[in-house]
Amino acid sequence: MTLPDTPPRPAGTDRTFQVDLRGLVDLLSHHLYSSPRVYLRELMQNAVDALTARHGLEPGASAGAFGIRLYADGSVVRVEDDGVGLTEADVHTFLATIGRSSKRAEKIAEQRADFIGQFGIGLLSCFLVADEIHVLSRSARTPDAPVVEWRGRGDGSYSVRTLPASARPRPGTTVTLTPRADAGEWTRPAQVHALARHFGSLLRHPVTFDDGTGGPGAPVNTEPAPWTRTYPTPGARSRALAAYGEEVFGFTPLDTIELDLPAVGLKGIACVLSEAVPAGRRHGHRVHVKGMLLSEQAEEILPEWAFFVRCVVDAESLRPTASRESLYEDDTLAAVRDALAERLRAWIARTAASDPDLLGRFLQAHHLAVKSLAVHDDEILRMLLPWLPFETTDGHATLDEFARTHRTVLVTSSVEEFRQVAAIASAAGLGVVNGGYTYDRELVHRLPEIRPEVSVADLDPATLTAHLDPVDRETELAAAAYLALARDALAVFDCDVALRTFQPASAPALLLDSREARHERTRSQLAREQQGGLWGDILGHLRQEAPRAQLILNQLNPLVRTAVTIDEPELARTSAEALYGQAAMLSRRPLRPAESSLINRSFLDLLAHALRKDS
C-alpha cells in the first residue's frame, strides 16, 4: 500500500507574520503578567538560568563564585550576572526572535529541568517599564569571545554590534533599562530592592543590590531557606520554622509541618492556621521554583480540604505556566498534591497519637476541615471521629462523650429540625445530634463503624411523638371540639393537630415539619394547580398522602389548658393560629408569606378580642 504524495503548495510567495511589538507588550501587560513588577523577576530569572548554565560548564566552581548584582539609582535599572553569556550568533537567534529561548538550544534543552524559564518571552516584560532594553554580554563558551551589544526598542527594531573585550572583561550579561516616566512606581531604588528581596530571598546564588549612593552592595538573599539549615535541637528548629512562617504569612502558626518530597526536589513548611476559616475558602500558598518566587496565591498545590494550612515551598521539578506566576496542571503537580495531602494526614495522625492538647486546639479551630477529610478518609475517620465536636441535645460534645450516655443516637437532617425538637427531645431523654451542618449527618451515621455498640437512626416525627405522653381519654374528649376547629383553621398549611404532655411545661406547642415534607407538599400543590380533570383528581389524592406537618399542643402548659376550653369558634380558630405561628417562629426556619400573614392576623384578632372584652 502506498500513500498519496503530498499535494504541491499553490504558487505564490511565502511570507512571515508581521508582529506589532507594542501590541504584543500590551497583551503581555494586560493578560499574561499580573503587574509590571514582574520585569525584575524575569531579569533575575534569566540571570539565574545563565548562572546555572555557567556552573554546567565549570562544575568545579564554588557555589558563591558567580553571582547577580542589581543596581538602581532612579535613572537606570541594571541587572548583571556572571552567567554563561551570549555570542553574537546567540543574540541574533534568541534575543531578536520572539518566543525562542536560549534554554531550548541544543545540548541545553536536554538539561531543561535545570532552568526556571522555558518560554523565551521574559525579556519582553522589560518593555512594561522601559522603551529600550540594552544588553551587554560576553560568552563563557568561547575563549576570547568578543563583547556583544544588543539594543531592543519598543517599536520592534533592534541593533547589534560587537565591542572590544575591555567593554566587559569577564563572561556574563548586563541588562540595563532606562525607565519611562510612568514606571517610577516600579523602578525607584527602594522598590527595586524590595522586589528583589520579594522574588529572590531564597535564591541559591548570591544577589546584591546597589542604590548608587556609593556604599557597599546590600545582600538580597542573606540566609538560605530555614528548612535547609541545621539547628542545635529539634525545639530550636521548630521555633525557627514557626518564626519564618509568622514572618511570611503574618500569623503565629498553631504548628508547622515540614514538607519534603525528594522525588521532585520539594522542601518547605505548612503552617497550621490558629483560627478557623470559612468552609471552602482556599488560601494561596507561596511557591518557589529553584529559589525564585513563582506565586503567592498557588491554590493548586494542595487539595481543597486542606484550607487549614498555608504553605511555603521550594521545588525543583514543578512546571510554571507561560507567565511563570502559577503552576502548570500536569501529572507531576497532581502527584505532588497527593503527596502533600498525605503529609498533612500523617501530621493529624501523629498529633492524635502523641499530643492531645494540640489536637484539641486544632479541632476547636478546624473541625470542619477535618470532617471534610474524614468523610473520604477511613483512617482519619477512625482516628478522629470520636473526638470531633457536634451540636447535640446534651450541648456541644464529642461523639465519644455522647455515645457513653446514648446507645441510640438520633440525627436530624437539618438545623431547623434540630432546633424544633432539641428541648423536647432532651426532656424526653432522647439523644439527638444536629445533622444539618456540612458533613455532620454522614459522619454520625458512620459512628457504629467505630462504636459497634451504638446504633444511629434518622429522627422522624413518629420517633419523637412516640416519646410524648398521651393525655387521658377524658381530657382528649373534652378537647375534641377545639382540636377539630384547630385542624380546620390550619388545613391550609397541611397541618394536623394533636394534644400530648411533654416537658418542658413552658413550651405550649411543638411544630414537627421537615424541609422534605414542605417541599413535597409545595410540589404536589403546584402540580395539582397546573393540572385539571382526571389528572387533577389523581394528584389531589396523592397530595393527601404527602407527609403532613404536626402541631403538638402541650397539655402541661397553662395557656394550652385554657385554650382547649374555648367554646367560641372564631376565638378558638384564632388561638390555634397564634399557637401555630409561635411554634413556627421558635423553629427558626424561614417563614412562608402565608405564615407571616397568619401571625400578624392572629395577633391583631387576639388584641381586638381582648379590647372588646375589657370595654
C-alpha positions in Angstrom: 0.0 0.0 0.0 1.4 3.4 -1.0 0.4 6.7 0.5 -0.5 9.5 -1.9 2.1 12.2 -2.5 1.8 15.4 -0.6 -0.1 17.8 -2.8 2.1 20.7 -4.1 1.7 24.1 -2.5 -0.1 26.7 -4.6 2.1 29.0 -6.5 2.8 32.2 -4.6 5.3 33.9 -2.4 5.8 32.7 1.2 5.6 35.5 3.8 6.3 35.7 7.5 3.9 37.1 10.1 4.4 40.8 11.0 4.5 41.3 14.7 3.3 44.6 16.3 5.6 44.6 19.3 3.8 47.4 21.0 0.5 45.4 20.7 2.3 42.3 22.0 3.7 44.2 25.0 0.1 45.5 25.7 -1.1 41.9 25.5 1.5 40.8 28.0 0.8 43.6 30.4 -2.9 43.1 30.5 -3.3 39.3 30.0 -0.1 37.4 30.8 1.5 39.2 33.7 -0.3 40.3 36.8 1.8 43.5 37.2 4.7 45.4 35.7 6.7 44.5 38.7 7.4 41.1 37.1 10.0 42.7 34.9 12.6 42.4 37.7 11.7 38.8 38.4 12.1 37.9 34.7 15.6 39.6 34.6 16.7 37.9 37.8 15.3 34.6 36.4 17.3 34.9 33.2 20.4 35.7 35.3 19.8 32.6 37.5 19.4 30.4 34.4 22.6 31.9 32.9 24.5 31.1 36.2 23.1 27.5 36.1 24.5 27.1 32.6 27.8 28.5 33.7 28.1 26.0 36.5 27.4 23.3 33.9 30.4 24.5 32.0 32.6 24.8 35.2 31.2 22.3 37.6 34.3 22.7 39.9 33.4 26.3 40.7 32.3 27.1 44.2 28.6 27.9 44.8 29.5 31.6 45.6 31.9 32.1 42.7 29.3 33.5 40.4 26.5 35.9 41.4 24.0 38.5 40.5 24.3 42.3 41.0 21.4 44.7 40.9 21.7 48.5 40.5 19.0 51.2 40.6 19.6 54.9 41.2 16.3 56.3 39.9 17.6 56.9 36.4 18.5 53.3 35.3 17.9 49.8 36.5 20.7 47.3 35.8 20.9 43.6 36.3 24.4 42.0 35.9 25.3 38.3 36.2 28.4 36.1 35.9 26.5 33.6 33.8 27.2 31.8 30.6 26.7 34.9 28.4 25.8 35.1 24.7 27.7 35.1 21.4 26.8 37.4 18.5 25.0 34.4 16.9 23.1 33.7 20.1 22.0 37.3 20.3 20.5 37.2 16.7 19.0 33.8 17.4 17.5 34.3 20.8 17.1 38.0 21.7 15.6 39.0 18.4 13.2 36.1 17.9 10.1 36.3 19.9 9.1 33.0 21.6 12.5 31.4 21.3 14.6 30.7 24.5 18.3 30.1 24.8 17.2 27.4 27.3 15.9 25.5 24.3 19.2 25.4 22.5 20.7 22.1 21.5 22.7 20.5 24.4 21.0 22.8 26.9 17.5 21.6 26.1 18.4 18.2 27.3 19.0 19.7 30.8 15.9 21.8 30.6 14.8 20.9 34.1 17.8 22.8 35.5 16.3 26.1 34.3 13.4 28.1 35.6 12.3 29.8 32.3 11.1 27.8 29.3 9.2 30.2 27.1 11.7 32.8 25.9 9.5 35.8 26.3 10.6 37.0 29.7 12.8 39.8 28.2 9.8 41.4 26.6 8.4 42.1 30.1 11.0 44.9 30.4 9.0 46.9 27.8 6.4 47.2 30.6 8.6 49.8 32.3 11.1 50.9 29.6 11.1 51.8 25.9 14.6 50.4 25.3 16.5 47.3 26.5 20.3 47.4 26.5 22.1 44.1 26.7 25.9 43.7 27.0 27.1 40.1 27.0 30.2 38.0 26.7 30.1 34.3 26.2 31.9 31.9 28.6 31.6 29.1 26.0 34.1 30.7 23.5 37.6 31.7 24.7 38.4 35.3 23.9 34.8 35.9 22.8 34.0 39.5 21.9 31.5 41.5 23.8 28.2 41.8 22.1 25.9 44.8 22.5 22.2 44.4 21.7 19.7 47.3 21.9 16.0 46.4 21.5 13.3 49.1 21.2 9.6 49.0 21.9 8.8 49.8 18.2 10.2 46.3 17.2 13.6 47.4 15.9 16.9 46.3 17.3 20.6 46.8 16.6 23.6 44.5 17.3 27.3 45.3 17.3 30.5 43.8 18.8 32.8 45.7 21.2 36.3 45.1 22.4 36.8 42.7 25.3 37.6 45.6 27.6 33.9 46.6 27.5 33.2 43.6 29.7 36.4 41.8 31.0 34.6 38.8 32.4 31.9 36.5 30.9 28.3 37.2 31.8 25.5 39.6 30.9 24.4 43.0 31.9 20.8 44.2 31.1 20.2 48.0 31.5 16.8 49.7 31.4 16.1 53.4 31.2 12.6 53.6 32.9 9.8 55.6 31.4 8.4 58.4 33.4 5.2 56.5 34.1 7.2 53.5 35.5 8.6 55.2 38.5 6.5 53.2 40.9 8.4 50.1 39.9 11.9 51.4 39.3 12.7 53.5 42.3 15.7 52.2 44.2 13.8 51.2 47.3 11.2 49.5 45.2 13.7 47.6 43.2 15.4 46.4 46.4 12.1 45.4 47.9 11.1 43.5 44.7 14.5 41.7 44.6 14.0 40.5 48.2 10.4 39.6 47.5 11.3 37.4 44.4 14.8 36.3 45.3 15.0 35.8 49.0 15.5 32.0 48.6 17.8 32.0 45.6 20.9 29.8 45.9 23.2 32.3 44.1 24.5 35.4 45.9 22.4 38.5 45.0 23.4 42.1 45.9 21.8 45.5 45.4 23.4 48.9 44.9 21.3 52.1 45.1 24.1 54.3 43.6 24.9 56.1 46.9 28.4 54.8 47.0 28.0 52.3 49.8 28.7 48.6 49.5 26.1 46.5 47.8 23.4 45.2 50.2 22.8 41.4 50.2 19.3 40.5 48.9 19.3 36.8 50.0 21.1 37.0 53.3 20.2 33.5 54.6 19.3 30.1 52.9 15.8 28.8 53.4 15.2 27.9 57.1 14.4 24.2 56.3 17.9 23.8 54.8 19.8 25.0 57.9 21.0 22.9 60.8 19.9 23.7 64.4 21.3 22.6 67.7 18.0 20.9 68.9 14.6 19.9 67.4 13.0 22.6 69.5 15.2 25.3 68.1 14.4 24.0 64.6 10.6 24.1 65.3 10.8 27.6 66.7 12.8 28.8 63.7 10.3 27.4 61.2 7.4 28.9 63.2 9.2 32.3 63.2 9.7 32.1 59.4 6.0 31.2 58.9 5.0 34.1 61.0 7.3 36.4 59.0 5.9 35.2 55.7 2.2 34.9 56.5 1.7 37.4 59.4 0.2 34.9 61.9 1.6 32.7 64.6 1.2 29.1 63.4 -0.6 26.6 65.7 2.1 24.2 64.5 4.4 23.8 61.5 4.6 20.7 59.3 7.8 20.0 57.4 7.3 19.1 53.8 9.9 17.1 51.9 9.4 15.3 48.6 12.8 14.3 47.3 11.4 12.9 44.0 10.6 16.4 42.8 13.1 18.3 45.0 10.5 19.9 47.1 11.1 21.2 50.6 9.2 23.7 52.7 6.7 24.0 55.6 2.9 24.1 56.1 1.8 26.5 58.8 -1.4 25.4 60.6 -3.7 28.4 61.0 -4.5 29.2 64.6 -8.1 30.4 63.8 -10.9 28.9 61.9 -11.6 29.9 58.3 -14.9 29.8 56.4 -15.6 26.5 54.8 -14.3 26.3 51.2 -12.1 29.4 51.4 -8.8 28.4 49.9 -5.7 30.3 50.9 -2.9 30.9 48.4 0.4 29.3 49.0 3.9 30.6 48.3 5.7 28.5 45.7 9.3 29.0 44.8 10.9 27.2 41.9 14.6 26.7 42.3 14.6 29.5 44.8 12.7 32.1 42.7 9.3 33.1 43.9 6.7 31.9 41.4 3.4 32.7 43.1 1.9 33.8 46.4 -1.5 32.5 45.5 -0.9 29.0 44.3 -4.1 27.3 45.4 -3.4 24.2 43.2 -0.5 22.9 45.3 -2.9 21.4 47.9 -6.3 19.7 47.8 -9.4 21.8 48.6 -10.0 20.2 52.1 -6.6 21.5 53.3 -7.7 25.0 53.9 -6.4 24.9 57.5 -2.8 25.4 56.4 -0.7 27.8 54.4 2.4 26.6 52.7 5.7 28.0 51.6 7.7 25.5 49.4 10.6 25.5 47.1 10.7 22.9 44.3 12.9 21.8 41.5 10.6 19.9 39.1 7.3 21.8 39.1 6.5 23.4 35.8 5.5 27.0 35.6 2.9 28.4 33.2 3.9 30.9 30.5 3.6 33.8 32.8 5.6 32.0 35.5 3.1 33.2 38.0 1.3 29.9 38.6 1.8 26.2 38.1 1.0 24.1 35.1 -1.6 21.5 35.8 0.1 18.2 34.8 0.7 14.7 36.2 3.7 15.9 38.3 1.6 18.6 40.0 -1.2 16.1 40.7 1.3 13.7 42.2 2.8 16.5 44.4 -0.7 17.5 45.5 -1.4 13.9 46.6 1.9 13.5 48.4 1.5 16.8 50.3 -2.0 15.7 51.3 -0.6 12.5 52.7 1.9 14.6 54.8 -1.0 16.5 56.3 -2.8 13.3 57.1 0.3 11.9 58.7 0.6 15.1 60.9 -3.0 14.7 62.0 -2.4 11.1 62.9 0.8 11.9 64.8 -0.8 14.7 66.7 -3.8 12.5 67.6 -1.5 9.8 68.9 1.1 12.0 70.8 -0.2 15.5 71.6 -3.9 15.6 72.8 -3.6 19.2 73.9 -2.5 20.3 70.4 -5.2 18.1 68.8 -7.8 19.7 71.0 -6.8 23.2 69.9 -6.6 22.1 66.3 -10.0 20.6 66.3 -11.5 23.5 68.1 -10.4 25.7 65.2 -10.6 23.4 62.2 -13.2 20.7 62.9 -14.9 21.4 59.7 -11.8 20.8 57.6 -11.2 17.6 59.5 -14.8 16.5 59.0 -14.5 17.1 55.2 -11.3 14.9 55.2 -12.9 12.2 57.4 -15.8 11.8 55.0 -13.4 10.4 52.4 -10.6 9.1 54.5 -11.3 6.0 56.6 -8.1 6.2 58.6 -8.8 9.8 59.7 -12.4 8.8 60.4 -11.3 6.0 62.8 -8.7 8.3 64.5 -10.7 11.4 64.9 -14.4 10.9 64.6 -14.8 10.2 68.4 -13.1 13.5 69.1 -14.9 15.8 66.7 -17.4 18.2 68.2 -21.1 18.1 67.3 -24.2 20.0 68.4 -26.3 17.7 70.5 -29.2 17.7 72.9 -26.5 17.5 75.6 -24.9 20.6 74.3 -21.7 20.7 72.2 -20.0 17.4 72.8 -17.8 14.9 71.0 -19.4 11.7 69.7 -17.3 9.7 72.1 -18.8 11.6 75.1 -22.3 11.5 73.6 -22.2 7.7 72.9 -21.4 7.0 76.5 -24.9 8.1 77.6 -26.9 7.4 74.5 -26.7 3.9 73.0 -29.2 5.0 70.4 -28.2 8.2 68.6 -30.8 10.1 66.5 -29.7 12.5 63.9 -31.7 15.3 62.3 -31.4 16.1 58.6 -31.4 19.9 59.0 -30.5 22.6 61.6 -34.1 23.8 61.8 -35.4 20.3 62.5 -32.9 20.0 65.4 -33.9 23.4 66.8 -37.6 22.4 66.7 -37.1 19.2 68.7 -34.0 19.8 70.9 -35.6 21.0 74.1 -38.4 18.4 74.0 -36.1 15.6 72.9 -33.7 16.4 75.7 -36.5 16.5 78.3 -37.7 13.1 77.0 -34.2 11.6 77.4 -33.6 11.2 73.6 -30.1 11.6 72.3 -30.3 13.8 69.2 -27.4 15.2 67.1 -27.7 18.1 64.8 -27.0 16.7 61.3 -27.8 19.8 59.4 -24.3 21.1 59.2 -21.9 20.2 56.4 -20.7 16.6 56.7 -22.3 16.0 60.1 -25.2 13.7 59.2 -22.9 11.5 57.1 -20.3 11.2 59.8 -22.7 10.5 62.6 -24.1 7.6 60.6 -20.6 6.1 60.4 -20.2 6.1 64.2 -21.1 2.3 64.5 -18.0 1.6 62.5 -16.0 2.7 65.4 -18.5 2.1 68.3 -20.4 -1.1 67.3 -22.4 -1.0 70.5 -24.1 2.3 69.3 -26.9 2.5 66.8 -27.7 5.5 64.7 -31.0 6.4 63.0 -32.5 9.4 61.4 -35.0 11.3 63.5 -38.5 11.4 62.2 -41.7 12.9 63.7 -43.1 9.5 64.6 -40.0 8.7 66.7 -40.4 11.9 68.7 -44.2 11.7 69.1 -43.8 8.1 70.3 -41.9 9.5 73.3 -44.5 12.2 74.1 -47.0 11.0 76.7 -50.7 10.9 75.6 -53.4 12.6 77.6 -56.1 10.7 79.4 -59.3 9.8 77.5 -61.5 12.3 79.4 -59.1 15.2 78.6 -59.0 14.1 74.9 -62.7 14.1 74.7 -63.1 17.5 76.4 -60.7 19.0 73.9 -62.1 17.3 70.8 -64.2 20.3 69.7 -61.2 22.7 70.0 -58.9 20.3 68.1 -61.4 19.9 65.3 -61.6 23.7 64.9 -57.8 24.0 65.1 -57.3 21.3 62.4 -59.8 23.2 60.1 -58.0 26.5 60.7 -54.6 25.0 59.9 -55.7 22.8 57.0 -54.3 25.4 54.6 -50.8 24.5 55.9 -51.4 20.7 55.7 -51.0 20.6 59.4 -52.6 18.1 61.8 -53.1 19.0 65.5 -52.7 16.7 68.5 -52.7 17.0 72.3 -49.9 15.5 74.3 -48.0 16.1 77.5 -44.2 16.8 77.4 -41.5 18.7 79.1 -40.7 21.5 79.4 -44.1 22.6 80.5 -43.2 26.2 79.5 -43.4 25.1 75.8 -47.0 25.5 74.7 -46.6 23.7 71.3 -44.2 21.8 69.1 -44.3 22.1 65.3 -42.9 19.0 63.6 -42.4 19.8 59.9 -39.4 18.7 58.0 -38.0 20.5 55.0 -38.5 17.5 52.8 -42.2 17.3 53.8 -42.7 21.0 53.0 -41.0 20.7 49.6 -43.2 17.6 48.8 -46.4 19.4 49.7 -45.4 22.5 47.7 -44.6 20.4 44.7 -47.8 18.5 44.9 -49.8 21.7 45.3 -48.2 23.3 42.2 -48.7 20.1 40.2 -52.4 20.0 41.2 -53.0 23.6 40.3 -51.4 23.2 36.9 -53.5 20.1 36.0 -57.2 19.7 35.7 -59.8 16.9 35.2 -58.7 13.4 35.9 -55.1 14.2 36.5 -56.1 16.9 38.9 -58.1 14.4 40.9 -55.3 11.8 40.9 -52.7 14.4 42.0 -55.1 15.7 44.6 -55.3 12.2 46.0 -51.5 11.9 46.0 -51.3 15.2 47.8 -53.4 13.8 50.6 -50.8 11.1 51.0 -47.9 13.6 51.2 -46.3 14.0 54.7 -48.2 16.4 56.9 -46.9 18.8 59.5 -47.9 18.2 63.1 -48.7 20.8 65.7 -48.4 19.1 69.1 -50.1 21.1 71.9 -48.7 20.6 75.4 -51.4 19.8 77.9 -49.0 20.7 80.7 -48.8 24.3 79.6 -51.4 26.6 81.3 -52.1 28.6 78.2 -53.0 25.4 76.2 -55.2 24.1 79.1 -57.1 27.4 78.8 -57.2 27.4 75.0 -58.8 23.9 74.7 -61.8 25.1 76.8 -62.7 28.0 74.4 -66.2 27.4 73.1 -66.3 30.5 70.8 -65.4 29.1 67.3 -63.7 32.2 65.9 -61.6 32.7 69.1 -60.7 29.1 69.1 -59.5 29.3 65.5 -57.6 32.4 66.2 -55.9 30.9 69.2 -54.9 27.8 67.2 -53.4 30.1 64.5 -51.5 32.0 67.1 -50.1 28.8 68.7 -49.0 27.6 65.2 -47.3 30.9 64.4 -45.5 30.9 67.7 -44.3 27.3 67.2 -43.2 28.2 63.6 -41.1 31.1 64.9 -39.5 29.0 67.6 -38.4 26.6 64.9 -36.3 29.4 63.4 -36.9 28.3 59.9 -37.8 30.8 57.2 -41.5 31.7 57.3 -43.6 31.4 54.2 -45.6 34.5 53.3 -48.9 32.9 54.3 -47.4 32.1 57.7 -46.2 35.7 58.2 -49.7 36.9 57.3 -51.3 34.4 59.7 -49.0 35.5 62.6 -49.9 39.2 62.1 -53.6 38.5 61.7 -53.9 36.2 64.7 -52.1 38.8 66.9 -54.4 41.6 65.8 -57.5 39.4 66.2 -56.5 38.4 69.8 -55.7 42.1 70.6 -59.1 43.2 69.3 -60.8 40.4 71.3 -59.0 41.5 74.5 -60.0 45.1 73.9 -63.7 44.3 73.3 -63.7 42.2 76.4 -62.3 45.0 78.5 -64.6 47.6 77.2 
